[in-house]
Amino acid sequence: MRRFLGTVFLLAALAAIAAGVAGWWWVHQPLRLATPSVDLSIEPGTLPRGVAQSVKDAGVDVNPDLLYAWFRVSGQGRQIKAGSYELESGITPVTLLSKLARGEESLRAVTFVEGWNIRQVRAALAKEDALRQDSRALNDDALMSMLGRPGVHPEGRFFPDTYTFAKGSSDIAVLRRAMRAMDKRLAAAWAQRTPGAAVKTPDEALILASIVEKETGKAADRGMVASVFTNRLRAGMPLQTDPTVIYGLGASFDGNLHKKDLQTDTPWNTYTRSGLPPTPIAMPGKPSLLAAVQPPESKALYFVARGDGTSQFSGSLDEHNRAVNKYQRNRP
């Protein structure tokens, strides 16, 4: 009898060892995917058994009961985090669980470029298939209300940068991050303003910075561009900057600025109206924000493009006209 029981225990032990070896082998074997990579979405509150089934439903050839058992045995099943994941060929049960427990989501990215206007920002978001398009049906006013800024014009309110997001994220969430980033950058710039700045509020600084952004061809000229507009504001001169006129024309701008456009009054026409326009005209980057509040001292009131991306700055109209003849009209 004792010999029989010993044999039974031995066989049980061998079976347990065999099962353990088989289990170790299985958790380290690559899982078969329906495609080279599959997208897995785990909703908040999903229990480990549901996660195992979601993995199966996403296109992974795996027994969900076996996968769930692995989640339990590992002790990490409760650490699995909700999110969007990309599972690639070669992933094993071990690396899968590690990815889910660490929350290593599959991230995409969208870039907002310095000088873009709100139409370009929204178009960039609309092209991102991985984003949930919650703002598509909203006009600008409704969008800003959704972002908690009712009555605020959206132009220039988002900081130009690259923003990562998980697949299935809301486009509004991306815009909210960009808006908070601009709030932070603008506040930091405003805190560093110098006595020479002509802008009186952070909003005025944002507006001027957007003009500097659009008027600067070379980074080295940014400070002097800001200085010209600062000097004009202090002297009560119209800013007379083409990008504001173009912005006021909106979708009707055909790519060429005509004399009649400069004479057509809009709130953004800085030829027909003095002072700053009512809103920014684009998204300024950090250097333009700083230039608007830290303009270098100069007597420059005019500038003209040299044709190589740089500008020629002048302190008088006669000097400016000579520069225009030289660089724009090819006259000596």
QUIVEN-V999036 format. One record per helix or strand of 3 or more residues. SS is the DSSP state (alpha for helix, beta for strand). FROM is the first residue (numbers start at 1). LEN is the number of residues. Records with the same first field share a line. If there is no record, write none. Layout:
SS: FROM-LEN / FROM-LEN
This chain:
alpha: 2-26 / 48-11 / 64-11 / 77-3 / 93-10 / 118-9 / 140-7 / 171-21 / 202-14 / 219-17 / 242-11 / 259-5 / 286-8 / 317-11
beta: 37-6 / 83-6 / 107-5 / 162-5 / 302-4 / 311-4
